[in-house]
């Protein structure tokens, strides 16, 4: 059994301020028993528009912000997943990157967003470079395996399926789900769908208004919303267990019965 928390807040352009909020929320979640805390995409730096200022915010993974996340994880004793702007040597574009900071102060896993948000009037690819297609990265906590993907990746079901094929029991999903008509409905529907079709837990951490749609949630393998935050800044917590996954897969053996795989395009 692993206690998981999602942390929801609206990040801004002040990196130190964002890190202070993360530290507070992680401490709150850990005090209630959380062993893994999932924070939003762009937790390091969120700007009103994608421009040169966003690119200038990027840091290497050994820079001060990720070092701060590692320090928080070590201080509190949790695995902490959060989104950062990563600089890429020799590249004028940057990476939308997730890091999983471990309780020993090291990086347990790193994921670079595969599907950039070139939709609904946005052009993330003007500033960001899509991550390379590699084997899914995972990390393990108390016998459960966690995979990671980011925001717009949620609209591509094959991303999650590859992560499940790599052995993941829980999907950590940081997002800055941009508000708009029907966007909150899309978010809730897709988060639950990825849990149901893959019979896994999904811990989806969004930014709150104004930068995000809110509605961070933890969903179980049957699609049941175990905990949710609505519009609030704060944390929500739920238990994930191997027994529940096994129970659901005995009733719904969809992964075993499927007749198609996922091929790179």
N, C-alpha and C positions, 0 to 999 in steps of 0.2 A: 504494500500500500504506500502511495506517495501523496502527500498533501501538495496541491498545486494552487497557485494564486495568479490572477491576472491583475495588472496595475494599470489604471486609466488616468490620464491627465492630458492637458493640452500643452505640448512643448512649444517653446519659442526660440528666439535667436540667441539667447544667453545660455551658453553651454554650462557655465557654473550653476546657474539657476536651475537648469534642467537636471543636473546631477544631484543637486540638493533635494529636489522633489523626488527623484528616484530613490535616493537614500532613505527618505522619510517613508515612502510607500513600501519599500522592501522591508524596512524595519517593522512596520505595522503588520505586514503579511507574515513575517517570520515569527513575530510575537504570538500569532494565532496558530502557529504550527506549520506554516508553509515550508516546504523543502525545495520547491522550484517556483520562481517568480518570473512571469512573462510580462515585459513592458512593451510599449508601442514601437512601431516603425518610426524612424526619424526622431527617436527619443533624444538624440544628441543635439539636433538643430532642425527647427521647422520654420521656414520663411513663408511670407504671404504669396510669393511667386517663385518659380524656378528660374533662377538667373545666376549671374556670375558670383553673387554673394553666397549662394548655396555651394558652388564649386569651391570657393575660397574657404568654406567652413571645414572642408575635409581634412582628416588627419590619418596618419598610418596607424596600424593596429597597436603599435607600441607607443602611441601618442598619449597625451594627458587624459583625454576623455575615456578611452578604453581602460587605461590604467586606473582611472577612478572607479569604473564599473568593477574591475577586478578587486579593488580594495573594498568596495561595498560587499561583494559576494564573500570575500574572506572574513570581513569584520562580522557579518551577520550569520554566515555559515549556510548559505544557500547557493543553488545554481540560479543564475540571473541571465535571462535572454533579453536582449534589447537591440534596437536598430541604430546604426551609426552611418555617417558619411565617411567612407574610406578613400583616401587618396591612392591613386595608382601611379607608380613611378613611370615617368615618360609618357603619360597620357593626359590630355587636356580634359577628359571626362573622369568622373569619379564612380565609385561603386556604392550601391545601396546594399549595405552589408548587415547581417545579423551576427552577433557574437553571443556565445554561451559562456559566461564567466563561472568558473567552478569555485567551490568553497576553499580550495587550496591556493587560490589566487592565480590560477592559470586559465588559459583558454581551453575549454572542453571541445568546442566546435565553432566553425565559422561557415556562414552561408551567404552567398552573393545572389541577389534577386535575379531570377531568370526572365521573368516577364515584366517589362517596363510599362508604366502606365501611360501609354499613348492612346488615350480614349477619353470620352466625355469632355473633350475640349482641352485636355492636358497633353504635354509632350515631355515625358520624363526622360526620353532618350536624348533630348537636347543637352542635358547636363550629365546624365548617368550612362554608364556602359553596362549592358546586360552581363550577368555572370556566365561563366563557361558551364557547359553541360558536363557534369562530373557525377560520379556515384554519390548518392545522397549522404549527407553527413548526419551522424547521430551521436548521442551521448546517453549514458545509462545512469539512473538514480534508483537505488534500492530495488534493483531487479526489473524496472520498467525502462524501456528504450524510448527516447525522445527524438523526433525529427523536427526540422524547421523549414518554413517557407514564409513568404512575405506578401501581404496585402493583395495586389492584383493577381498574383499567382493563384489566388483562391478561385478565380474564374476558369482555371484550367485543371480539370479533374485529374489529368494524367500526372500532374506534379505530385499530388498527394499519393496517388497509387504507387508511384515509384518509391516514395518514402516508406510506404507500408511494406512494399516488397523488400526493402532493405531492413525490415524487422521492427519498424517503429510501432509502439503501442499508443503513444501520445504525440499529437502534432502541436508544436508551439507556433502560433501564428500572430506575430506582431503586424500591426497595420496603422496606416493613417487613411482611413476610409473616407474619402472626400464627401462632404454632405451634398445632397441634391435630391431631386425628385426620385422617389422609389429606392434611393440608395440604401437607406436603413433596412428596408425590406429585402433587398438583394443580399446584403450582408448576413442577416439572420438566416435567410433561406440557404445560402451557400455554405455557411459554417455548419449548419445542421446536416446538410446533404453530404458534405465531406466526411462527417462522423458516421452517418448511417451507411453510406455505400462502402466504406472501408472498415467498418466495425472497430473504430478506434475512438479514443478521447481527443477532443480538440480544445485547446486553451487559446482563445482568440482575444488579444489585447489591442484595443483600438484607442486612438486619441479621443478625448472628449471635445465638445464644442469650444471654440469655433473651428478648430482645425480638423476635427474628425466628427464622425457620426455617433460616437459613443457606442453603447450596447455591447461592451466587452462581455464575454461569457465563457463558461466552461461547459462543454457538451459531452455526454457519455456515448458509448458505442451504439446505443439504441436511438440516439438523437434527443435524449432528454436533457433539457437545460438544467444543470445542477446548481449554477450560480450565475448571476448577471448583475451588471452595474447600472443599466439604464443610462442616464445622462451624467451621473455623479463622478466627481473626482474621488478616487479611492481604490480599494482592492476588494476582490471577491475570491473566495476559496472553496475548493471541493477536493474530495478524495478520488484518486484513481487506483483501481486494483486489477491485478491480473485475473482474479476470479470473475469479475464482471465482464471482462473481455471474452473469456472462455465461455461464460454463460450465454452471451449474445451470439457468439460464433457457432455455438451448438444449435441455436434456434435459427440463425440466419447465416448459413455457410457460404455466403456470396463469394468470398475470396477463393474458396475451393472450387466452386461450381463455374466460375467465369471461364470463357473460351477464347478470350483475347488478351494480348499483352500490350505493352507500351513500347513504341519504336521512336527513336529520335528522328526529327524532321529537319 
